Protein backbone atom coordinates (compact mmCIF):
# COMPACT_ATOMS: atom_id res chain seq x y z
CA UNK A 1 0.00 0.00 0.00
CA UNK A 2 1.37 3.38 -1.01
CA UNK A 3 2.17 5.69 1.90
CA UNK A 4 0.30 8.97 1.94
CA UNK A 5 2.23 12.23 2.18
CA UNK A 6 0.37 15.15 3.75
CA UNK A 7 1.33 18.31 1.86
CA UNK A 8 -1.14 20.82 3.28
CA UNK A 9 0.74 22.03 6.36
CA UNK A 10 0.02 25.59 5.26
CA UNK A 11 -3.64 24.89 6.03
CA UNK A 12 -3.12 23.11 9.35
CA UNK A 13 -0.67 20.96 11.27
CA UNK A 14 -0.95 18.16 13.84
CA UNK A 15 -0.60 19.18 17.47
CA UNK A 16 2.95 18.73 18.76
CA UNK A 17 3.13 16.25 21.69
CA UNK A 18 4.81 18.90 23.86
CA UNK A 19 1.96 21.31 23.13
CA UNK A 20 -0.61 18.66 24.01
CA UNK A 21 1.24 17.88 27.24
CA UNK A 22 1.27 21.56 28.21
CA UNK A 23 -2.48 22.01 27.74
CA UNK A 24 -3.78 18.74 29.23
CA UNK A 25 -3.66 19.81 32.92
CA UNK A 26 -6.21 22.55 32.19
CA UNK A 27 -8.79 19.94 31.22
CA UNK A 28 -8.43 18.20 34.60
CA UNK A 29 -6.89 19.46 37.81
CA UNK A 30 -6.59 23.11 36.67
CA UNK A 31 -10.19 23.45 35.51
CA UNK A 32 -11.12 26.70 37.29
CA UNK A 33 -12.46 29.81 35.63
CA UNK A 34 -9.62 32.38 35.66
CA UNK A 35 -12.17 35.12 36.33
CA UNK A 36 -13.02 33.50 39.69
CA UNK A 37 -11.31 34.78 42.83
CA UNK A 38 -11.15 31.44 44.65
CA UNK A 39 -8.20 29.03 44.69
CA UNK A 40 -9.11 27.11 41.53
CA UNK A 41 -9.74 30.31 39.64
CA UNK A 42 -6.42 31.78 40.70
CA UNK A 43 -4.54 28.66 39.57
CA UNK A 44 -6.15 28.86 36.14
CA UNK A 45 -5.49 32.59 36.04
CA UNK A 46 -1.81 31.98 36.71
CA UNK A 47 -1.67 29.69 33.69
CA UNK A 48 -3.36 32.30 31.50
CA UNK A 49 -1.05 35.05 32.73
CA UNK A 50 2.03 32.92 32.10
CA UNK A 51 0.84 32.09 28.58
CA UNK A 52 0.38 35.80 27.87
CA UNK A 53 3.85 36.61 29.24
CA UNK A 54 5.41 33.85 27.15
CA UNK A 55 3.84 35.11 23.93
CA UNK A 56 4.80 38.68 24.79
CA UNK A 57 8.41 37.70 25.47
CA UNK A 58 8.66 35.75 22.20
CA UNK A 59 7.34 38.76 20.25
CA UNK A 60 9.32 41.30 22.30
CA UNK A 61 6.04 42.91 23.33
CA UNK A 62 4.22 43.79 26.54
CA UNK A 63 1.81 41.25 28.07
CA UNK A 64 -1.00 43.80 27.86
CA UNK A 65 -0.51 43.93 24.09
CA UNK A 66 -1.42 40.24 23.66
CA UNK A 67 -5.07 39.29 23.09
CA UNK A 68 -6.14 35.64 22.93
CA UNK A 69 -8.96 35.01 20.45
CA UNK A 70 -10.78 31.99 19.04
CA UNK A 71 -8.85 31.76 15.74
CA UNK A 72 -6.78 33.72 13.26
CA UNK A 73 -9.87 34.96 11.43
CA UNK A 74 -11.23 36.38 14.68
CA UNK A 75 -7.90 38.11 15.28
CA UNK A 76 -8.19 39.74 11.84
CA UNK A 77 -11.80 40.70 12.51
CA UNK A 78 -11.02 42.26 15.87
CA UNK A 79 -8.15 44.26 14.41
CA UNK A 80 -10.18 45.59 11.48
CA UNK A 81 -13.56 46.14 13.09
CA UNK A 82 -12.12 47.22 16.42
CA UNK A 83 -9.92 49.92 14.93
CA UNK A 84 -12.45 51.23 12.41
CA UNK A 85 -15.31 51.34 14.92
CA UNK A 86 -13.09 53.13 17.42
CA UNK A 87 -12.06 55.62 14.73
CA UNK A 88 -15.68 56.33 13.87
CA UNK A 89 -16.57 56.78 17.53
CA UNK A 90 -13.85 59.40 17.93
CA UNK A 91 -14.19 60.99 14.49
CA UNK A 92 -10.62 60.14 13.45
CA UNK A 93 -11.39 58.95 9.93
CA UNK A 94 -13.42 56.67 7.70
CA UNK A 95 -10.98 55.11 5.20
CA UNK A 96 -8.99 51.87 5.15
CA UNK A 97 -6.69 50.20 2.63
CA UNK A 98 -6.11 46.52 1.84
CA UNK A 99 -4.98 44.30 -1.04
CA UNK A 100 -6.90 42.17 -3.56
CA UNK A 101 -5.05 38.95 -2.62
CA UNK A 102 -5.72 39.08 1.13
CA UNK A 103 -7.22 36.11 2.94
CA UNK A 104 -11.02 36.24 3.06
CA UNK A 105 -10.84 36.99 6.78
CA UNK A 106 -9.42 40.39 5.84
CA UNK A 107 -10.87 41.00 2.38
CA UNK A 108 -14.38 39.87 3.31
CA UNK A 109 -14.33 41.87 6.54
CA UNK A 110 -13.13 45.07 4.86
CA UNK A 111 -15.79 44.65 2.17
CA UNK A 112 -18.46 44.26 4.85
CA UNK A 113 -17.17 47.36 6.63
CA UNK A 114 -17.64 49.19 3.33
CA UNK A 115 -20.95 47.70 2.20
CA UNK A 116 -22.81 47.45 5.51
CA UNK A 117 -21.19 50.09 7.70
CA UNK A 118 -20.33 52.82 5.20
CA UNK A 119 -16.55 52.93 5.54
CA UNK A 120 -14.46 53.91 2.51
CA UNK A 121 -12.25 51.10 1.22
CA UNK A 122 -9.35 51.06 -1.23
CA UNK A 123 -8.34 47.62 -2.51
CA UNK A 124 -4.88 47.70 -4.07
CA UNK A 125 -4.03 45.54 -7.11
CA UNK A 126 -0.98 43.28 -7.34
CA UNK A 127 1.56 42.49 -10.05
CA UNK A 128 2.20 39.12 -11.72
CA UNK A 129 3.94 37.88 -8.57
CA UNK A 130 1.19 39.00 -6.20
CA UNK A 131 3.13 42.02 -4.91
CA UNK A 132 1.70 45.47 -4.31
CA UNK A 133 3.47 48.59 -5.55
CA UNK A 134 4.70 50.66 -2.61
CA UNK A 135 4.20 53.86 -4.62
CA UNK A 136 0.55 52.89 -5.16
CA UNK A 137 0.21 52.26 -1.44
CA UNK A 138 1.66 55.67 -0.70
CA UNK A 139 -0.67 57.32 -3.21
CA UNK A 140 -3.75 55.58 -1.77
CA UNK A 141 -3.32 57.17 1.67
CA UNK A 142 -5.74 60.04 2.34
CA UNK A 143 -6.13 62.51 5.19
CA UNK A 144 -8.97 60.36 6.58
CA UNK A 145 -7.13 57.01 6.26
CA UNK A 146 -7.20 55.13 9.56
CA UNK A 147 -5.79 51.69 8.80
CA UNK A 148 -3.76 49.72 6.27
CA UNK A 149 -4.05 45.90 6.37
CA UNK A 150 -1.64 43.88 4.21
CA UNK A 151 -0.60 40.29 4.95
CA UNK A 152 3.02 39.35 5.59
CA UNK A 153 2.96 36.13 3.53
CA UNK A 154 0.26 34.97 1.15
CA UNK A 155 -1.40 31.70 2.09
CA UNK A 156 -2.00 30.52 -1.50
CA UNK A 157 0.79 31.81 -3.74
CA UNK A 158 3.52 32.42 -1.17
CA UNK A 159 4.16 36.08 -1.90
CA UNK A 160 6.23 37.78 0.79
CA UNK A 161 5.16 41.39 1.17
CA UNK A 162 7.71 43.93 2.44
CA UNK A 163 5.59 44.52 5.50
CA UNK A 164 8.30 46.46 7.30
CA UNK A 165 8.47 49.00 4.45
CA UNK A 166 4.67 49.15 4.33
CA UNK A 167 4.54 49.76 8.06
CA UNK A 168 7.06 52.56 7.75
CA UNK A 169 4.92 54.20 5.05
CA UNK A 170 1.86 53.92 7.28
CA UNK A 171 3.70 55.31 10.28
CA UNK A 172 5.03 58.28 8.29
CA UNK A 173 1.41 59.28 7.62
CA UNK A 174 0.12 58.59 11.14
CA UNK A 175 -1.88 55.60 9.87
CA UNK A 176 -2.21 52.32 11.78
CA UNK A 177 -0.80 49.20 10.13
CA UNK A 178 -2.17 45.67 10.58
CA UNK A 179 -0.56 42.58 9.10
CA UNK A 180 -1.99 39.08 8.95
CA UNK A 181 1.16 37.13 9.85
CA UNK A 182 -0.60 33.79 10.10
CA UNK A 183 1.61 32.18 7.44
CA UNK A 184 4.76 33.98 8.61
CA UNK A 185 4.80 33.72 12.39
CA UNK A 186 6.58 30.37 12.53
CA UNK A 187 9.32 31.25 10.04
CA UNK A 188 9.92 35.02 10.25
CA UNK A 189 11.43 36.76 13.29
CA UNK A 190 8.80 39.06 14.80
CA UNK A 191 10.23 41.76 17.05
CA UNK A 192 7.30 44.03 17.81
CA UNK A 193 9.48 46.58 19.59
CA UNK A 194 11.29 47.18 16.30
CA UNK A 195 8.71 46.44 13.61
CA UNK A 196 6.50 49.37 12.52
CA UNK A 197 3.40 47.19 12.98
CA UNK A 198 0.49 48.20 15.21
CA UNK A 199 -1.60 45.03 14.97
CA UNK A 200 -0.54 41.50 14.04
CA UNK A 201 -2.56 38.28 13.74
CA UNK A 202 -1.29 34.77 14.52
CA UNK A 203 -2.94 31.31 14.30
CA UNK A 204 -1.05 28.62 16.27
CA UNK A 205 -2.59 25.70 14.36
CA UNK A 206 -0.26 26.65 11.49
CA UNK A 207 2.73 25.63 13.63
CA UNK A 208 1.70 22.56 15.62
CA UNK A 209 -0.75 24.22 17.98
CA UNK A 210 -4.46 23.39 18.22
CA UNK A 211 -7.27 24.85 16.18
CA UNK A 212 -9.63 27.07 18.15
CA UNK A 213 -7.21 29.71 19.42
CA UNK A 214 -5.69 32.82 17.87
CA UNK A 215 -3.46 35.66 18.95
CA UNK A 216 -3.78 39.35 18.20
CA UNK A 217 -0.94 41.69 19.03
CA UNK A 218 -2.27 45.24 19.50
CA UNK A 219 0.33 47.87 20.26
CA UNK A 220 -0.19 49.79 23.50
CA UNK A 221 -2.32 52.85 22.82
CA UNK A 222 -4.18 51.40 19.82
CA UNK A 223 -7.90 51.91 20.44
CA UNK A 224 -10.13 48.90 19.79
CA UNK A 225 -13.88 48.55 20.22
CA UNK A 226 -14.66 44.96 21.18
CA UNK A 227 -16.69 42.84 18.78
CA UNK A 228 -17.62 40.45 21.62
CA UNK A 229 -19.07 42.22 24.64
CA UNK A 230 -20.44 41.20 28.01
CA UNK A 231 -17.28 40.60 29.99
CA UNK A 232 -14.00 42.19 30.96
CA UNK A 233 -11.76 39.42 29.67
CA UNK A 234 -8.71 40.35 27.58
CA UNK A 235 -8.72 43.80 29.16
CA UNK A 236 -12.25 44.39 27.89
CA UNK A 237 -11.31 43.74 24.26
CA UNK A 238 -12.75 40.24 23.89
CA UNK A 239 -15.51 39.06 26.23
CA UNK A 240 -16.09 35.43 27.12
CA UNK A 241 -14.69 32.86 29.54
CA UNK A 242 -10.99 32.54 28.82
CA UNK A 243 -9.91 29.32 27.11
CA UNK A 244 -6.90 28.72 29.33
CA UNK A 245 -5.90 25.34 27.91
CA UNK A 246 -5.74 26.69 24.38
CA UNK A 247 -3.96 29.89 25.41
CA UNK A 248 -1.32 27.75 27.13
CA UNK A 249 -1.08 25.60 23.99
CA UNK A 250 -0.72 28.68 21.79
CA UNK A 251 2.16 29.94 23.90
CA UNK A 252 3.93 26.58 23.87
CA UNK A 253 3.48 26.17 20.11
CA UNK A 254 4.95 29.62 19.51
CA UNK A 255 7.83 28.89 21.90
CA UNK A 256 8.69 25.71 20.03
CA UNK A 257 8.37 27.42 16.64
CA UNK A 258 10.81 30.14 17.66
CA UNK A 259 13.25 27.65 19.22
CA UNK A 260 13.21 25.43 16.12
CA UNK A 261 12.99 28.19 13.50
CA UNK A 262 16.44 27.85 11.92
CA UNK A 263 16.32 24.05 11.93
CA UNK A 264 12.83 24.04 10.42
CA UNK A 265 13.71 26.60 7.75
CA UNK A 266 16.64 24.49 6.59
CA UNK A 267 14.39 21.42 6.44
CA UNK A 268 11.59 23.24 4.59
CA UNK A 269 14.05 24.67 2.07
CA UNK A 270 15.52 21.24 1.40
CA UNK A 271 12.09 19.70 0.85
CA UNK A 272 11.00 22.58 -1.39
CA UNK A 273 14.09 22.37 -3.59
CA UNK A 274 13.83 18.58 -3.84
CA UNK A 275 10.19 18.79 -4.89
CA UNK A 276 10.80 21.52 -7.48
CA UNK A 277 13.77 19.71 -8.98
CA UNK A 278 11.86 16.43 -9.13
CA UNK A 279 8.77 17.86 -10.80
CA UNK A 280 10.77 19.85 -13.37
CA UNK A 281 12.89 16.79 -14.16
CA UNK A 282 9.87 14.49 -14.49
CA UNK A 283 7.86 16.93 -16.62
CA UNK A 284 10.39 19.02 -18.56
CA UNK A 285 7.86 20.12 -21.17
CA UNK A 286 4.77 20.32 -18.99
CA UNK A 287 5.86 22.04 -15.78
CA UNK A 288 6.67 25.69 -15.22
CA UNK A 289 7.92 27.24 -11.99
CA UNK A 290 5.93 30.34 -11.10
CA UNK A 291 5.57 32.52 -8.04
CA UNK A 292 7.32 35.27 -6.19
CA UNK A 293 11.07 35.17 -6.93
Protein Blocks (a to p, Z undefined) as FASTA:
>chain_A
ZZdddfklmmoccddfklmmmmmmmmmmmmccfkbcbfklmmmmmmmmmmmmmmmmmnop
afklpccdfbfklmmmmmmmmmmmmmmmnonajcdcddfkbcfklmmmmmmmmmmnopac
ddddddfkopacfklmmmmpcfklfbdcddfbdfklopacdfklmmmmmmmnopacdddf
klmmmmpccdfklpccfbdcddfklnopaehiacddddehiacddfbghiaehhhpagcj
ddfklmmmmmmmmmmmmmmmmmmmmmmmmmmmmmmmmmmmmmmmlcccedjZZ
